[in-house]
Amino acid sequence: MTELGIKTKSSGDAAAPAKRRKVKCVVWDLDNTLWSGTLLEGDDVRLRDGVREIIHALDARGILHSIASRNHAESALARLRELDLEEYFLYPQINWGSKAASIRTIAESLNIGMDSICFIDDQDFERAEVQAALPQVLCIDEIQLPHLLQMPELNPETITAESRMRRQMYLGEMRRKQIEEAFTGPQEEFLASLGMVFTISPARAQDLGRAEELTNRTNQLNTTGRTFSREELEELRCSDRHLLLMSELTDKFGRYGKIGLALVECGPDVWTIKLLLMSCRVMNRGVGTIMLNHILKKAKESGVRLLSEFISNDRNRMMYVTYKFAGFTEIENREGTQILEHDLALIPPVADYISVRVET
């Protein structure tokens, strides 16, 4: 418990209950799963009862869809277009390879963990093959489709504007990647061509749903793994002893949405970063240190020491590297929580291809 009575959970807290699995993407088989019949056998394949409603409902919850199917890609995609569903499936893997390999490709393309994927297939063998190769994936028999929308793993605790826009944001990212792959100049020139604007602002009441979602969803770019409820975040937002900051990113292709959160405990002589996280969707956009640089500057202006807590897990090493490159050094380890300090003598500059706006 903190002084505000806020309960936090982290990978280093043995007493904390296990987190409920959060599915971020449902990967569908096609034949006799998404639709009835076998496409290449000439069947007039039709959507299974309720499948369209399931896809639309999960999409509205911010849960993505993809495909892992042994099939003829051109024929399968043409049928999905006829069914007016092609746009819902990101990075579909329709080929003759193993479905475990297809799921790996999907996870890498979406930049999500295997434990964030649900795989639906009518064949026992296919589910067993995936389960053996990828034990973190949640494998479901197609006979469970009528119960899919009621499963807790597919019911996010919070649905925000960003949730409802998630597929569109990924589609925008796919367009960015296509242009990036065709770009022949240096990476910095490509990033400069995006016209990125990074906005930092105090968390507002309307941001708290997204802030809660970020603490529950973000794993790789998260310094402590702590989660906060909307009520706890509201208490922190109103506290004169804390800074609760959010960041947003836009470029010429549109919004990435609210992609970052920072919580700083502000004592009279020492400030401590209790949480710093960033959405994995912006990992390769060169924006990972902007929020941190903002906090460094504010601490220096306030004449305080700046510490940060870091709780290591098997996925967030990149954030530790970010701290080290920014100039933090470890000064203490408190029962699994590493305490880092920055002397504020040298604050790294922000890349000149990003415009930074600070709102008050």
C-alpha positions as CSV (number, residue, x, y, z in Angstrom):
1,M,0.0,0.0,0.0
2,T,1.2,3.5,-0.8
3,E,0.6,6.5,1.4
4,L,-2.5,7.2,-0.7
5,G,-3.8,3.7,0.0
6,I,-3.1,2.6,-3.6
7,K,-2.6,-1.1,-4.2
8,T,-0.1,-1.9,-6.8
9,K,0.9,-5.2,-8.3
10,S,4.2,-6.1,-9.8
11,S,6.2,-9.1,-10.9
12,G,8.2,-8.8,-7.7
13,D,5.2,-9.0,-5.4
14,A,4.7,-12.6,-4.5
15,A,1.5,-11.9,-2.6
16,A,-0.2,-10.2,-5.6
17,P,-2.8,-12.4,-7.3
18,A,-2.1,-13.6,-10.8
19,K,-3.2,-11.3,-13.5
20,R,-6.0,-12.3,-15.7
21,R,-5.0,-13.2,-19.2
22,K,-5.6,-10.3,-21.6
23,V,-6.3,-11.4,-25.1
24,K,-5.2,-8.7,-27.7
25,C,-5.7,-10.7,-30.9
26,V,-7.9,-13.6,-31.9
27,V,-6.3,-15.7,-34.6
28,W,-8.9,-17.7,-36.7
29,D,-8.7,-20.8,-38.8
30,L,-11.0,-20.6,-41.8
31,D,-12.4,-23.9,-43.0
32,N,-15.1,-25.2,-40.7
33,T,-14.1,-22.6,-38.1
34,L,-14.7,-19.1,-39.4
35,W,-16.9,-20.5,-42.1
36,S,-18.7,-23.8,-42.7
37,G,-17.2,-26.0,-45.4
38,T,-13.8,-26.4,-47.2
39,L,-13.0,-23.7,-49.7
40,L,-10.6,-25.7,-51.9
41,E,-13.1,-28.6,-52.2
42,G,-15.5,-26.2,-53.9
43,D,-17.9,-25.8,-51.0
44,D,-20.1,-22.8,-51.0
45,V,-18.5,-21.7,-47.7
46,R,-20.7,-19.5,-45.5
47,L,-19.9,-17.7,-42.2
48,R,-20.7,-19.7,-39.1
49,D,-23.7,-18.5,-37.2
50,G,-22.8,-15.5,-35.0
51,V,-19.3,-15.1,-36.3
52,R,-19.8,-11.7,-37.9
53,E,-21.4,-10.4,-34.7
54,I,-18.4,-11.9,-32.7
55,I,-15.9,-10.2,-35.0
56,H,-17.6,-6.8,-34.8
57,A,-18.1,-7.0,-31.0
58,L,-14.5,-7.9,-30.3
59,D,-13.3,-5.2,-32.7
60,A,-15.3,-2.7,-30.7
61,R,-13.6,-3.9,-27.5
62,G,-10.2,-3.2,-29.1
63,I,-9.4,-6.8,-29.7
64,L,-7.7,-7.5,-33.0
65,H,-8.2,-10.3,-35.5
66,S,-5.9,-12.3,-37.7
67,I,-5.9,-15.6,-39.6
68,A,-3.7,-18.8,-39.5
69,S,-5.1,-21.1,-42.2
70,R,-3.7,-23.8,-44.5
71,N,-5.4,-22.6,-47.7
72,H,-4.9,-20.9,-51.0
73,A,-4.3,-17.3,-50.0
74,E,-5.8,-15.5,-53.1
75,S,-9.0,-17.6,-53.0
76,A,-9.4,-17.2,-49.2
77,L,-8.9,-13.4,-49.3
78,A,-11.3,-13.1,-52.2
79,R,-14.0,-14.9,-50.2
80,L,-13.3,-12.7,-47.2
81,R,-13.8,-9.6,-49.4
82,E,-17.1,-11.1,-50.6
83,L,-18.1,-11.5,-47.0
84,D,-17.1,-7.9,-46.3
85,L,-14.7,-9.0,-43.6
86,E,-11.2,-8.7,-45.1
87,E,-10.5,-5.3,-43.4
88,Y,-10.8,-6.9,-40.0
89,F,-7.9,-9.3,-40.3
90,L,-4.4,-7.9,-39.8
91,Y,-1.4,-9.7,-41.1
92,P,-3.3,-12.8,-42.2
93,Q,-1.2,-15.9,-42.6
94,I,-2.8,-18.1,-45.3
95,N,-0.2,-20.6,-46.5
96,W,0.7,-24.3,-46.3
97,G,3.1,-23.9,-43.4
98,S,2.6,-24.8,-39.7
99,K,0.0,-22.7,-37.8
100,A,2.5,-22.2,-35.0
101,A,4.9,-20.5,-37.4
102,S,2.0,-18.4,-38.7
103,I,1.1,-17.3,-35.2
104,R,4.7,-16.4,-34.5
105,T,4.6,-14.2,-37.5
106,I,1.4,-12.5,-36.5
107,A,2.7,-11.8,-33.0
108,E,5.9,-10.3,-34.3
109,S,4.0,-8.2,-36.8
110,L,1.6,-6.9,-34.2
111,N,4.4,-6.6,-31.6
112,I,2.4,-8.5,-28.9
113,G,3.3,-11.4,-26.6
114,M,2.2,-15.0,-27.2
115,D,0.2,-14.9,-24.0
116,S,-2.0,-12.2,-25.7
117,I,-3.2,-14.5,-28.5
118,C,-6.2,-16.7,-28.7
119,F,-6.3,-19.3,-31.5
120,I,-9.5,-20.9,-32.7
121,D,-9.5,-24.0,-34.8
122,D,-11.9,-27.0,-35.3
123,Q,-9.1,-29.5,-35.5
124,D,-7.7,-31.2,-32.4
125,F,-4.4,-31.8,-34.1
126,E,-3.9,-28.2,-35.1
127,R,-4.7,-26.9,-31.6
128,A,-2.4,-29.5,-30.1
129,E,0.4,-28.6,-32.5
130,V,0.1,-24.9,-31.6
131,Q,-0.2,-25.7,-27.9
132,A,3.0,-27.8,-27.9
133,A,5.0,-25.2,-29.8
134,L,3.5,-22.1,-28.2
135,P,2.2,-23.0,-24.7
136,Q,1.3,-19.4,-23.9
137,V,-1.3,-19.2,-26.6
138,L,-4.9,-19.8,-25.5
139,C,-6.3,-22.5,-27.9
140,I,-10.0,-22.8,-28.3
141,D,-12.2,-25.3,-30.1
142,E,-14.7,-23.8,-32.6
143,I,-17.5,-25.4,-30.6
144,Q,-16.9,-22.8,-28.0
145,L,-17.8,-19.9,-30.4
146,P,-21.3,-19.3,-28.9
147,H,-19.6,-18.6,-25.5
148,L,-16.7,-16.5,-26.9
149,L,-18.0,-13.1,-26.1
150,Q,-18.6,-14.1,-22.4
151,M,-15.1,-15.3,-21.8
152,P,-13.3,-13.1,-19.2
153,E,-10.1,-13.2,-21.3
154,L,-12.0,-11.4,-24.1
155,N,-13.7,-8.8,-21.9
156,P,-11.3,-5.9,-21.2
157,E,-11.8,-4.2,-17.9
158,T,-11.8,-0.8,-19.7
159,I,-12.9,0.1,-23.2
160,T,-11.7,3.5,-24.3
161,A,-11.6,5.6,-27.5
162,E,-8.2,4.2,-28.2
163,S,-9.7,0.7,-27.8
164,R,-12.3,1.3,-30.4
165,M,-9.8,2.8,-32.8
166,R,-7.1,0.1,-32.3
167,R,-7.6,-1.7,-35.6
168,Q,-7.6,1.6,-37.5
169,M,-4.3,2.6,-35.7
170,Y,-2.8,-0.7,-36.8
171,L,-3.9,-0.2,-40.4
172,G,-2.2,3.2,-40.3
173,E,0.9,1.5,-39.0
174,M,0.8,-1.0,-41.8
175,R,0.7,1.9,-44.3
176,R,3.7,3.4,-42.5
177,K,5.6,0.2,-42.7
178,Q,4.9,-0.2,-46.4
179,I,6.3,3.3,-47.1
180,E,9.2,2.6,-44.7
181,E,10.2,-0.6,-46.6
182,A,10.2,1.3,-49.9
183,F,12.2,4.2,-48.4
184,T,15.8,4.1,-49.5
185,G,17.3,6.9,-47.4
186,P,18.6,6.8,-43.7
187,Q,16.2,5.9,-41.0
188,E,16.3,9.5,-39.6
189,E,15.1,10.9,-42.9
190,F,12.2,8.5,-42.9
191,L,11.2,9.4,-39.4
192,A,11.6,13.1,-40.3
193,S,9.2,12.6,-43.2
194,L,6.4,11.4,-40.9
195,G,5.9,14.9,-39.3
196,M,5.6,13.4,-35.8
197,V,4.2,15.5,-33.0
198,F,4.6,14.3,-29.4
199,T,2.3,15.9,-26.8
200,I,2.8,15.7,-23.0
201,S,0.0,16.8,-20.7
202,P,-1.3,16.2,-17.2
203,A,-3.7,13.3,-17.1
204,R,-7.3,14.6,-17.2
205,A,-10.4,12.9,-16.0
206,Q,-11.3,11.8,-19.5
207,D,-7.9,10.1,-19.8
208,L,-8.2,7.8,-16.9
209,G,-9.8,4.9,-18.7
210,R,-7.0,4.9,-21.2
211,A,-4.4,5.3,-18.4
212,E,-5.9,2.3,-16.6
213,E,-5.8,0.3,-19.8
214,L,-2.2,1.2,-20.5
215,T,-1.1,-0.1,-17.0
216,N,-3.0,-3.4,-17.7
217,R,-1.9,-3.9,-21.3
218,T,1.7,-2.6,-21.6
219,N,4.4,-5.1,-20.6
220,Q,7.6,-4.7,-22.7
221,L,8.0,-0.9,-22.3
222,N,7.0,-0.7,-18.6
223,T,9.5,0.1,-15.8
224,T,7.7,-1.6,-12.9
225,G,4.7,-3.6,-14.2
226,R,2.4,-2.0,-11.6
227,T,-1.3,-1.7,-12.4
228,F,-3.7,1.0,-11.2
229,S,-7.5,1.2,-11.2
230,R,-9.3,4.2,-12.5
231,E,-10.2,5.2,-8.9
232,E,-6.5,5.0,-7.9
233,L,-5.5,7.1,-10.9
234,E,-8.1,9.7,-10.1
235,E,-6.6,10.0,-6.6
236,L,-3.1,10.4,-8.0
237,R,-4.3,12.9,-10.6
238,C,-5.7,15.1,-7.8
239,S,-2.7,14.7,-5.5
240,D,-0.4,17.6,-5.0
241,R,2.4,15.1,-4.2
242,H,2.3,13.4,-7.6
243,L,2.6,14.1,-11.3
244,L,0.5,11.9,-13.5
245,L,1.4,12.6,-17.1
246,M,0.2,11.2,-20.4
247,S,1.7,11.4,-23.9
248,E,0.1,11.3,-27.3
249,L,1.6,10.9,-30.7
250,T,0.4,11.9,-34.2
251,D,1.9,12.0,-37.6
252,K,0.8,12.6,-41.2
253,F,-1.0,9.2,-41.2
254,G,-3.1,10.0,-38.2
255,R,-3.2,9.4,-34.5
256,Y,-1.4,6.7,-32.5
257,G,-3.6,7.8,-29.6
258,K,-2.5,8.1,-26.0
259,I,0.6,6.0,-25.9
260,G,2.5,6.8,-22.7
261,L,2.0,7.3,-19.0
262,A,4.3,8.5,-16.2
263,L,3.8,8.7,-12.4
264,V,6.2,10.7,-10.4
265,E,6.1,11.0,-6.6
266,C,7.2,14.5,-5.7
267,G,8.8,15.1,-2.3
268,P,10.3,18.4,-1.2
269,D,13.8,17.2,-1.9
270,V,13.5,14.0,-3.9
271,W,11.3,13.0,-6.9
272,T,10.8,9.4,-7.7
273,I,9.5,8.0,-10.9
274,K,7.2,5.2,-9.7
275,L,6.0,4.2,-13.2
276,L,7.1,5.0,-16.8
277,L,5.5,3.1,-19.7
278,M,5.0,3.4,-23.4
279,S,2.9,1.5,-25.9
280,C,4.8,-1.1,-27.9
281,R,3.3,0.3,-31.1
282,V,5.7,3.3,-31.0
283,M,8.8,1.3,-30.1
284,N,10.5,2.0,-33.4
285,R,9.6,5.7,-33.7
286,G,12.4,7.1,-31.6
287,V,10.1,8.6,-29.0
288,G,10.9,6.4,-26.0
289,T,12.9,9.0,-24.1
290,I,10.8,12.1,-24.7
291,M,8.7,11.7,-21.6
292,L,11.7,10.8,-19.5
293,N,13.6,13.9,-20.8
294,H,10.6,16.1,-19.8
295,I,10.7,14.7,-16.3
296,L,14.5,15.2,-16.1
297,K,14.0,18.9,-17.0
298,K,11.2,19.5,-14.5
299,A,13.3,17.9,-11.7
300,K,16.3,20.0,-12.6
301,E,14.1,23.2,-12.6
302,S,12.7,22.2,-9.2
303,G,16.2,21.7,-7.7
304,V,15.5,18.1,-6.5
305,R,17.2,14.8,-6.7
306,L,15.6,12.4,-9.2
307,L,15.3,8.7,-8.5
308,S,13.4,6.0,-10.4
309,E,12.2,2.6,-9.4
310,F,12.7,-0.3,-11.8
311,I,11.3,-3.9,-11.3
312,S,12.8,-6.3,-13.8
313,N,10.8,-9.0,-15.4
314,D,11.4,-11.3,-18.4
315,R,10.1,-8.7,-20.9
316,N,11.0,-5.2,-19.9
317,R,14.8,-5.1,-20.2
318,M,14.5,-2.5,-23.0
319,M,13.3,0.0,-20.4
320,Y,16.3,-0.6,-18.2
321,V,18.5,0.0,-21.2
322,T,16.6,3.2,-21.9
323,Y,17.3,4.4,-18.3
324,K,21.0,3.6,-18.7
325,F,21.3,5.4,-22.0
326,A,19.6,8.4,-20.5
327,G,22.3,8.6,-17.8
328,F,20.7,6.8,-14.8
329,T,22.9,4.7,-12.5
330,E,21.8,2.1,-10.0
331,I,22.3,3.1,-6.4
332,E,20.3,0.5,-4.4
333,N,18.3,-2.6,-4.6
334,R,15.3,-2.8,-2.2
335,E,13.9,-6.3,-2.2
336,G,13.8,-6.7,-6.0
337,T,13.2,-3.0,-6.8
338,Q,16.2,-1.4,-8.3
339,I,16.6,2.3,-7.4
340,L,18.2,4.4,-10.1
341,E,19.4,8.0,-9.9
342,H,20.1,10.7,-12.5
343,D,22.5,13.5,-11.5
344,L,20.7,15.9,-13.9
345,A,24.1,17.3,-15.1
346,L,23.5,16.3,-18.7
347,I,20.0,15.8,-20.2
348,P,20.0,14.1,-23.6
349,P,18.4,16.3,-26.3
350,V,15.2,15.2,-28.1
351,A,15.7,14.2,-31.8
352,D,15.1,17.1,-34.1
353,Y,12.7,15.2,-36.3
354,I,10.0,15.2,-33.5
355,S,8.0,18.3,-32.5
356,V,7.3,18.2,-28.7
357,R,4.3,20.0,-27.2
358,V,3.8,20.4,-23.5
359,E,0.4,21.2,-22.3
360,T,-0.4,22.5,-18.8
